[in-house]
């Protein structure tokens, strides 16, 4: 499922897919190859901490159906946190992961856009259908979303949805695009229109992504009719989880569906039931991790497993798991970053500080701000306020050095809040 920049979880870096001839982190080289061949550039925008990104890279994009489109485009894989990729994101901003784009490098325009996960067959169909001349509603709406024109996207998707009859798969994707636009534009409309999406969308990754966005709108929206909306979403998700369709979803999508349901139950005040759903989610993830044959594939599931263990307040198993991943991937900042979260939850602040320092030594790009934030929180919890202030200063210094295309306006406000908290906390 899609992972939003503000909400995404922390996982290990993948290797290149054997099915597609990727150019890695080199937009200029991809442009040059496209100019020479007359092809479009298909782009996988991913991040090392993004569970869905790794699920797609390590499993879906390795499947045979992708071979059929290998020669159609120039293939570019971009790690969002690599600062050398900032030029691409200046032209094509991205805030959800993974995002798959097909772009016309000469016109500097998005031709097609897919956000989140999909099956190998769906992704092969998406890449095959991505053409400069495509003018269907999904293509036009996706282009509007890609350039941040959410008003235009809303109009495109609403007009298309008004036409009947619609294939249910097409309707699901149109509803998903509309909900994404409303999520940005109008939270109240997102809730009102979104409940239709909850009822009508398929039990596929795009359909369940739409349900997750509607849930976010409901949980962060007005209290009026919130319970009624959450009960409708709960009924939909419980039906999904008990249906054969659940088993057909990728493990990542099954995990995300359980996570959305747990959020709904929390919103209803049913925390114990949310814990029970998290137990089921963890069992699915543990079973999948056990079946893997390589450390890389196993570590794909680290992020969501840690989420579950933190919620359930169980720390011994994830500690061992993450120490193994840190050993397997000594250059990856994610295992020690997650270890810091486990140690902080245990109130072992000395171990947490050491782990986050190891992560910071390896971290880079925008994700380094999350690492700084974790360290500041640990120091505040430990009552080490002078050190917390130094850590805040270090974070601000890193922001000042970062390419402006990668800097988020919310970072400064978040550091201000931590600084205020540090001033108002008594040292221990």
C-alpha positions in Angstrom: 0.0 0.0 0.0 1.0 3.6 -0.4 3.1 5.1 2.4 2.7 8.9 2.9 5.8 10.9 3.6 4.5 12.2 6.9 3.3 8.9 8.1 5.7 6.3 6.6 7.3 3.6 8.7 11.1 3.1 8.9 13.5 -1.1 6.2 16.6 -2.5 4.5 17.9 -1.5 1.1 17.0 -3.7 -1.9 19.1 -4.8 -4.8 18.2 -4.2 -8.4 15.4 -6.2 -10.0 16.6 -8.9 -12.5 13.5 -8.4 -14.6 13.9 -4.7 -15.6 17.1 -3.0 -16.7 17.3 -0.2 -14.1 19.4 2.9 -14.2 20.1 3.7 -10.6 20.0 7.2 -9.2 21.1 8.9 -12.4 18.3 11.1 -14.0 20.8 12.6 -16.5 21.8 9.1 -17.8 18.2 8.1 -18.1 17.4 11.3 -20.0 20.3 10.7 -22.4 19.2 7.1 -23.0 15.6 8.2 -23.6 16.7 10.9 -26.1 18.8 8.3 -28.0 16.0 5.7 -28.1 12.9 7.9 -28.3 11.5 6.1 -25.3 9.8 7.4 -22.2 11.4 7.0 -18.8 9.6 4.7 -16.2 10.6 5.7 -12.7 10.4 3.9 -9.4 10.6 6.4 -6.6 11.3 4.5 -3.4 12.9 4.9 0.0 14.9 2.5 2.1 12.6 2.8 5.1 9.4 2.2 3.0 7.9 -1.2 3.6 5.8 -1.1 0.5 8.7 0.0 -1.7 10.7 -3.0 -0.6 7.8 -5.3 -1.0 7.5 -4.1 -4.6 11.2 -4.2 -5.3 12.0 -7.5 -3.7 8.9 -9.4 -4.8 6.5 -7.9 -7.3 9.0 -6.3 -9.7 11.0 -9.6 -9.7 8.0 -11.5 -11.2 7.9 -12.7 -14.8 5.0 -10.5 -16.1 7.4 -7.5 -16.0 9.6 -9.0 -18.6 7.0 -8.3 -21.3 7.5 -4.5 -20.9 11.3 -4.5 -20.2 12.1 -3.1 -23.6 9.3 -0.5 -23.7 10.9 2.3 -21.5 14.1 3.4 -20.1 14.0 2.3 -16.4 15.1 4.6 -13.6 15.2 3.7 -9.9 15.5 6.7 -7.5 16.2 6.6 -3.8 14.2 9.6 -2.6 16.8 10.3 0.2 19.8 10.5 -2.2 20.4 14.2 -2.5 21.9 13.8 -6.0 18.3 13.0 -7.1 17.0 16.4 -6.0 17.0 17.8 -9.5 14.4 15.1 -10.6 12.2 16.0 -7.6 12.4 19.7 -8.4 10.7 18.8 -11.7 8.5 16.0 -10.5 7.6 16.4 -6.8 6.7 13.2 -4.9 5.3 12.8 -1.4 3.9 9.2 -1.3 5.9 6.0 -1.6 6.4 4.1 -3.7 5.4 6.3 -6.6 5.8 4.9 -10.2 5.9 7.5 -12.9 6.3 7.3 -16.6 7.7 10.6 -17.8 8.5 12.4 -21.1 11.9 13.7 -20.3 11.9 16.1 -23.3 8.6 17.8 -22.4 9.3 17.4 -18.6 5.8 16.0 -18.2 4.3 13.0 -16.4 2.6 10.7 -18.8 1.3 8.2 -16.2 1.3 7.8 -12.5 0.8 4.9 -10.1 1.0 5.3 -6.3 1.4 2.4 -3.9 1.5 -1.3 -4.5 0.1 -3.5 -7.2 0.3 -7.0 -8.6 2.9 -7.9 -11.2 0.1 -8.1 -13.8 -1.3 -4.7 -12.8 2.1 -3.1 -12.9 2.9 -4.6 -16.3 -0.4 -3.4 -17.6 0.3 0.1 -16.2 3.7 0.4 -17.8 2.4 -1.1 -21.1 -0.5 1.4 -21.3 1.6 4.5 -20.5 1.8 6.4 -23.7 2.2 10.1 -24.6 -1.1 10.2 -26.4 -3.1 8.6 -23.6 -6.1 10.9 -22.8 -8.3 8.6 -20.7 -9.5 10.0 -17.3 -7.1 7.9 -15.3 -4.2 9.2 -17.3 -5.3 12.9 -17.2 -6.2 12.7 -13.5 -2.9 11.1 -12.7 -1.1 13.8 -14.5 -3.0 16.5 -12.6 -2.2 14.9 -9.3 1.5 14.6 -10.3 1.7 18.4 -10.9 -0.2 19.1 -7.7 -3.3 20.4 -9.4 -5.8 18.8 -7.1 -8.7 20.9 -8.3 -8.3 19.8 -11.8 -7.8 16.2 -10.7 -11.1 16.4 -8.7 -13.0 17.6 -11.7 -11.5 15.0 -14.0 -12.3 12.1 -11.7 -15.8 13.3 -10.7 -16.7 13.8 -14.4 -15.5 10.3 -15.2 -17.4 8.7 -12.3 -20.6 10.3 -13.4 -20.5 8.3 -16.6 -22.2 4.9 -16.6 -21.6 2.0 -16.8 -18.2 1.6 -15.3 -16.1 -1.5 -14.9 -15.6 -2.0 -11.2 -11.8 -2.0 -11.5 -11.8 1.2 -13.4 -14.3 2.7 -10.9 -12.1 1.7 -8.0 -9.1 3.5 -9.5 -11.1 6.6 -10.3 -12.5 6.7 -6.8 -8.9 6.3 -5.5 -7.8 9.3 -7.5 -10.7 11.4 -6.4 -10.1 10.6 -2.7 -6.5 11.5 -3.1 -7.4 14.9 -4.5 -10.0 15.5 -1.8 -7.6 14.3 0.9 -5.5 17.3 -0.1 -8.3 19.8 -0.8 -11.3 19.2 1.4 -11.2 16.8 4.4 -15.0 17.1 4.9 -15.7 16.2 1.3 -13.1 13.5 1.6 -15.2 11.9 4.3 -18.6 12.4 2.6 -17.5 11.3 -0.8 -15.1 8.7 0.6 -17.8 6.6 2.2 -19.0 5.8 -1.3 -15.5 4.7 -2.1 -15.4 2.5 1.0 -18.6 0.8 -0.1 -17.9 0.5 -3.8 -14.1 0.0 -4.2 -12.6 -3.5 -4.8 -10.6 -5.4 -2.3 -7.4 -4.6 -4.3 -4.4 -2.5 -3.3 -5.8 0.6 -5.0 -9.2 0.1 -3.5 -7.8 -0.5 0.0 -5.5 2.5 -0.4 -8.6 4.6 -0.9 -10.2 3.2 2.2 -7.0 4.1 4.2 -7.1 7.7 2.9 -10.7 8.0 3.8 -9.9 6.7 7.3 -7.2 9.3 7.7 -9.7 12.0 6.7 -12.3 10.7 9.2 -9.8 10.4 12.1 -8.4 13.9 11.5 -11.6 15.5 10.6 -14.6 17.0 12.5 -16.2 15.0 15.3 -19.6 15.3 13.7 -20.6 11.8 12.4 -17.1 10.5 13.0 -18.4 7.4 14.8 -20.9 6.7 12.1 -18.2 6.9 9.4 -15.7 4.7 11.4 -18.4 2.0 11.9 -18.9 1.9 8.2 -15.2 1.6 7.5 -14.9 -1.0 10.2 -17.7 -3.1 8.7 -16.0 -2.9 5.3 -12.6 -3.9 6.5 -13.8 -6.7 8.7 -15.6 -8.1 5.6 -12.4 -7.8 3.6 -10.3 -9.6 6.2 -12.7 -12.5 6.4 -13.1 -12.9 2.6 -11.0 -15.0 0.2 -9.8 -11.7 -1.4 -7.6 -11.1 1.7 -5.5 -14.1 0.9 -5.0 -12.9 -2.7 -3.4 -9.7 -1.5 0.3 -9.2 -1.1 1.6 -9.6 2.5 2.3 -5.9 2.5 -1.3 -5.1 1.6 -2.7 -7.6 4.1 -0.5 -6.0 6.8 -1.7 -2.5 5.9 -5.3 -3.5 5.9 -5.0 -4.9 9.4 -3.2 -1.6 10.4 -6.1 0.5 9.0 -8.6 -1.5 10.9 -6.6 -1.1 14.1 -6.6 2.6 13.5 -10.4 2.6 13.1 -10.8 0.5 16.3 -8.6 3.0 18.2 -10.7 5.8 16.8 -13.8 4.1 18.2 -12.1 3.7 21.6 -11.8 -0.1 21.2 -8.1 -0.3 21.9 -8.2 -3.9 23.1 -9.8 -5.0 19.8 -7.1 -3.0 18.0 -4.5 -4.9 19.9 -6.2 -8.2 18.8 -6.2 -7.1 15.2 -2.5 -6.2 15.6 -1.8 -9.8 16.8 -3.3 -11.1 13.6 -1.3 -8.7 11.6 1.9 -9.7 13.3 1.2 -13.4 12.8 0.9 -12.8 9.0 4.1 -10.9 9.0 6.0 -13.4 11.0 4.8 -16.3 8.8 6.0 -14.4 5.7 9.4 -13.5 7.2 9.9 -17.2 8.2 9.3 -18.3 4.6 12.0 -16.0 3.1 15.3 -17.5 2.0 17.6 -14.5 2.2 18.3 -11.8 4.7 17.2 -9.1 2.2 13.8 -10.7 1.7 13.4 -11.2 5.5 14.3 -7.6 6.3 11.5 -6.5 3.9 9.1 -7.2 6.8 11.1 -5.5 9.5 9.3 -2.1 9.4 5.8 -3.5 9.9 6.9 -6.1 12.4 8.5 -3.4 14.6 5.2 -1.4 14.4 3.4 -4.4 15.8 5.8 -5.2 18.5 5.9 -1.6 19.7 2.2 -1.4 19.9 2.0 -4.7 21.8 4.9 -3.7 24.1 7.0 -6.7 23.3 10.7 -5.9 22.9 12.9 -9.0 23.1 12.0 -10.5 19.7 12.3 -7.3 17.7 15.6 -6.5 19.4 17.1 -9.8 18.3 15.6 -9.3 14.8 17.0 -5.9 14.4 20.5 -6.8 15.7 20.5 -9.6 13.1 19.5 -7.1 10.4 22.1 -4.6 11.5 24.7 -7.4 11.2 23.5 -8.4 7.8 23.3 -4.8 6.5 26.1 -2.8 8.3 25.7 0.2 6.0 21.9 0.5 6.4 20.7 3.1 8.9 17.3 1.5 9.4 18.1 -1.4 11.7 19.8 0.8 14.4 17.1 3.5 13.9 14.5 1.0 14.7 16.5 -0.4 17.6 16.5 3.1 19.0 12.7 3.1 19.0 12.7 -0.3 20.8 15.2 0.8 23.4 13.3 4.1 23.9 10.1 2.2 24.5 11.9 0.1 27.1 13.2 3.3 28.7 16.8 2.1 28.1 17.9 5.5 27.1 21.6 4.8 27.0 21.2 2.0 24.5 18.7 4.1 22.6 21.1 6.9 22.2 23.9 4.6 21.1 21.7 3.0 18.5 20.4 6.3 17.1 24.0 7.6 16.9 24.9 4.6 14.8 21.9 5.4 12.5 22.9 9.0 12.2 26.4 8.1 11.2 24.9 6.2 8.3 21.8 8.4 7.5 21.4 10.8 4.6 19.0 13.1 2.9 15.5 13.9 4.2 15.3 10.7 6.3 18.1 12.0 8.5 15.7 14.5 9.9 13.6 11.6 11.3 16.8 10.3 12.9 17.6 13.7 14.4 14.0 13.9 15.8 14.3 10.4 17.4 17.6 11.4 19.1 16.1 14.6 20.4 13.1 12.7 21.8 15.4 10.2 23.5 17.5 12.9 25.1 14.5 14.8 26.3 13.1 11.6 27.8 16.4 11.0 29.5 16.4 14.5 30.9 19.6 15.4 29.0 18.4 18.8 28.0 21.7 20.4 27.2 22.5 17.5 24.8 18.9 17.8 23.4 19.5 21.4 22.5 22.8 20.5 20.8 21.0 17.8 18.8 18.4 20.4 17.7 21.1 22.7 16.5 22.7 19.8 14.6 19.4 19.0 12.9 18.9 22.7 11.9 22.5 22.7 10.5 21.7 19.6 8.4 18.5 21.2 7.1 20.5 24.3 6.1 22.9 22.2 4.0 20.2 20.2 2.3 18.9 20.9 -1.2 15.8 23.1 -1.0 13.8 20.7 -3.2 14.0 18.1 -0.4 13.3 20.3 2.6 9.8 20.1 4.2 8.3 23.2 5.7 7.0 21.2 8.7 10.6 20.4 9.9 11.2 23.8 11.4 7.9 23.8 13.3 8.6 20.3 14.6 12.1 21.3 15.9 10.5 24.4 17.5 8.1 22.2 19.4 10.9 19.9 20.6 12.9 22.9 21.6 9.9 24.2 23.6 9.5 20.8 25.2 13.2 20.7 26.2 12.9 24.1 27.9 9.8 23.0 29.8 11.1 19.6 31.0 12.9 19.2 34.3 16.3 17.5 34.0 16.6 14.1 35.8 
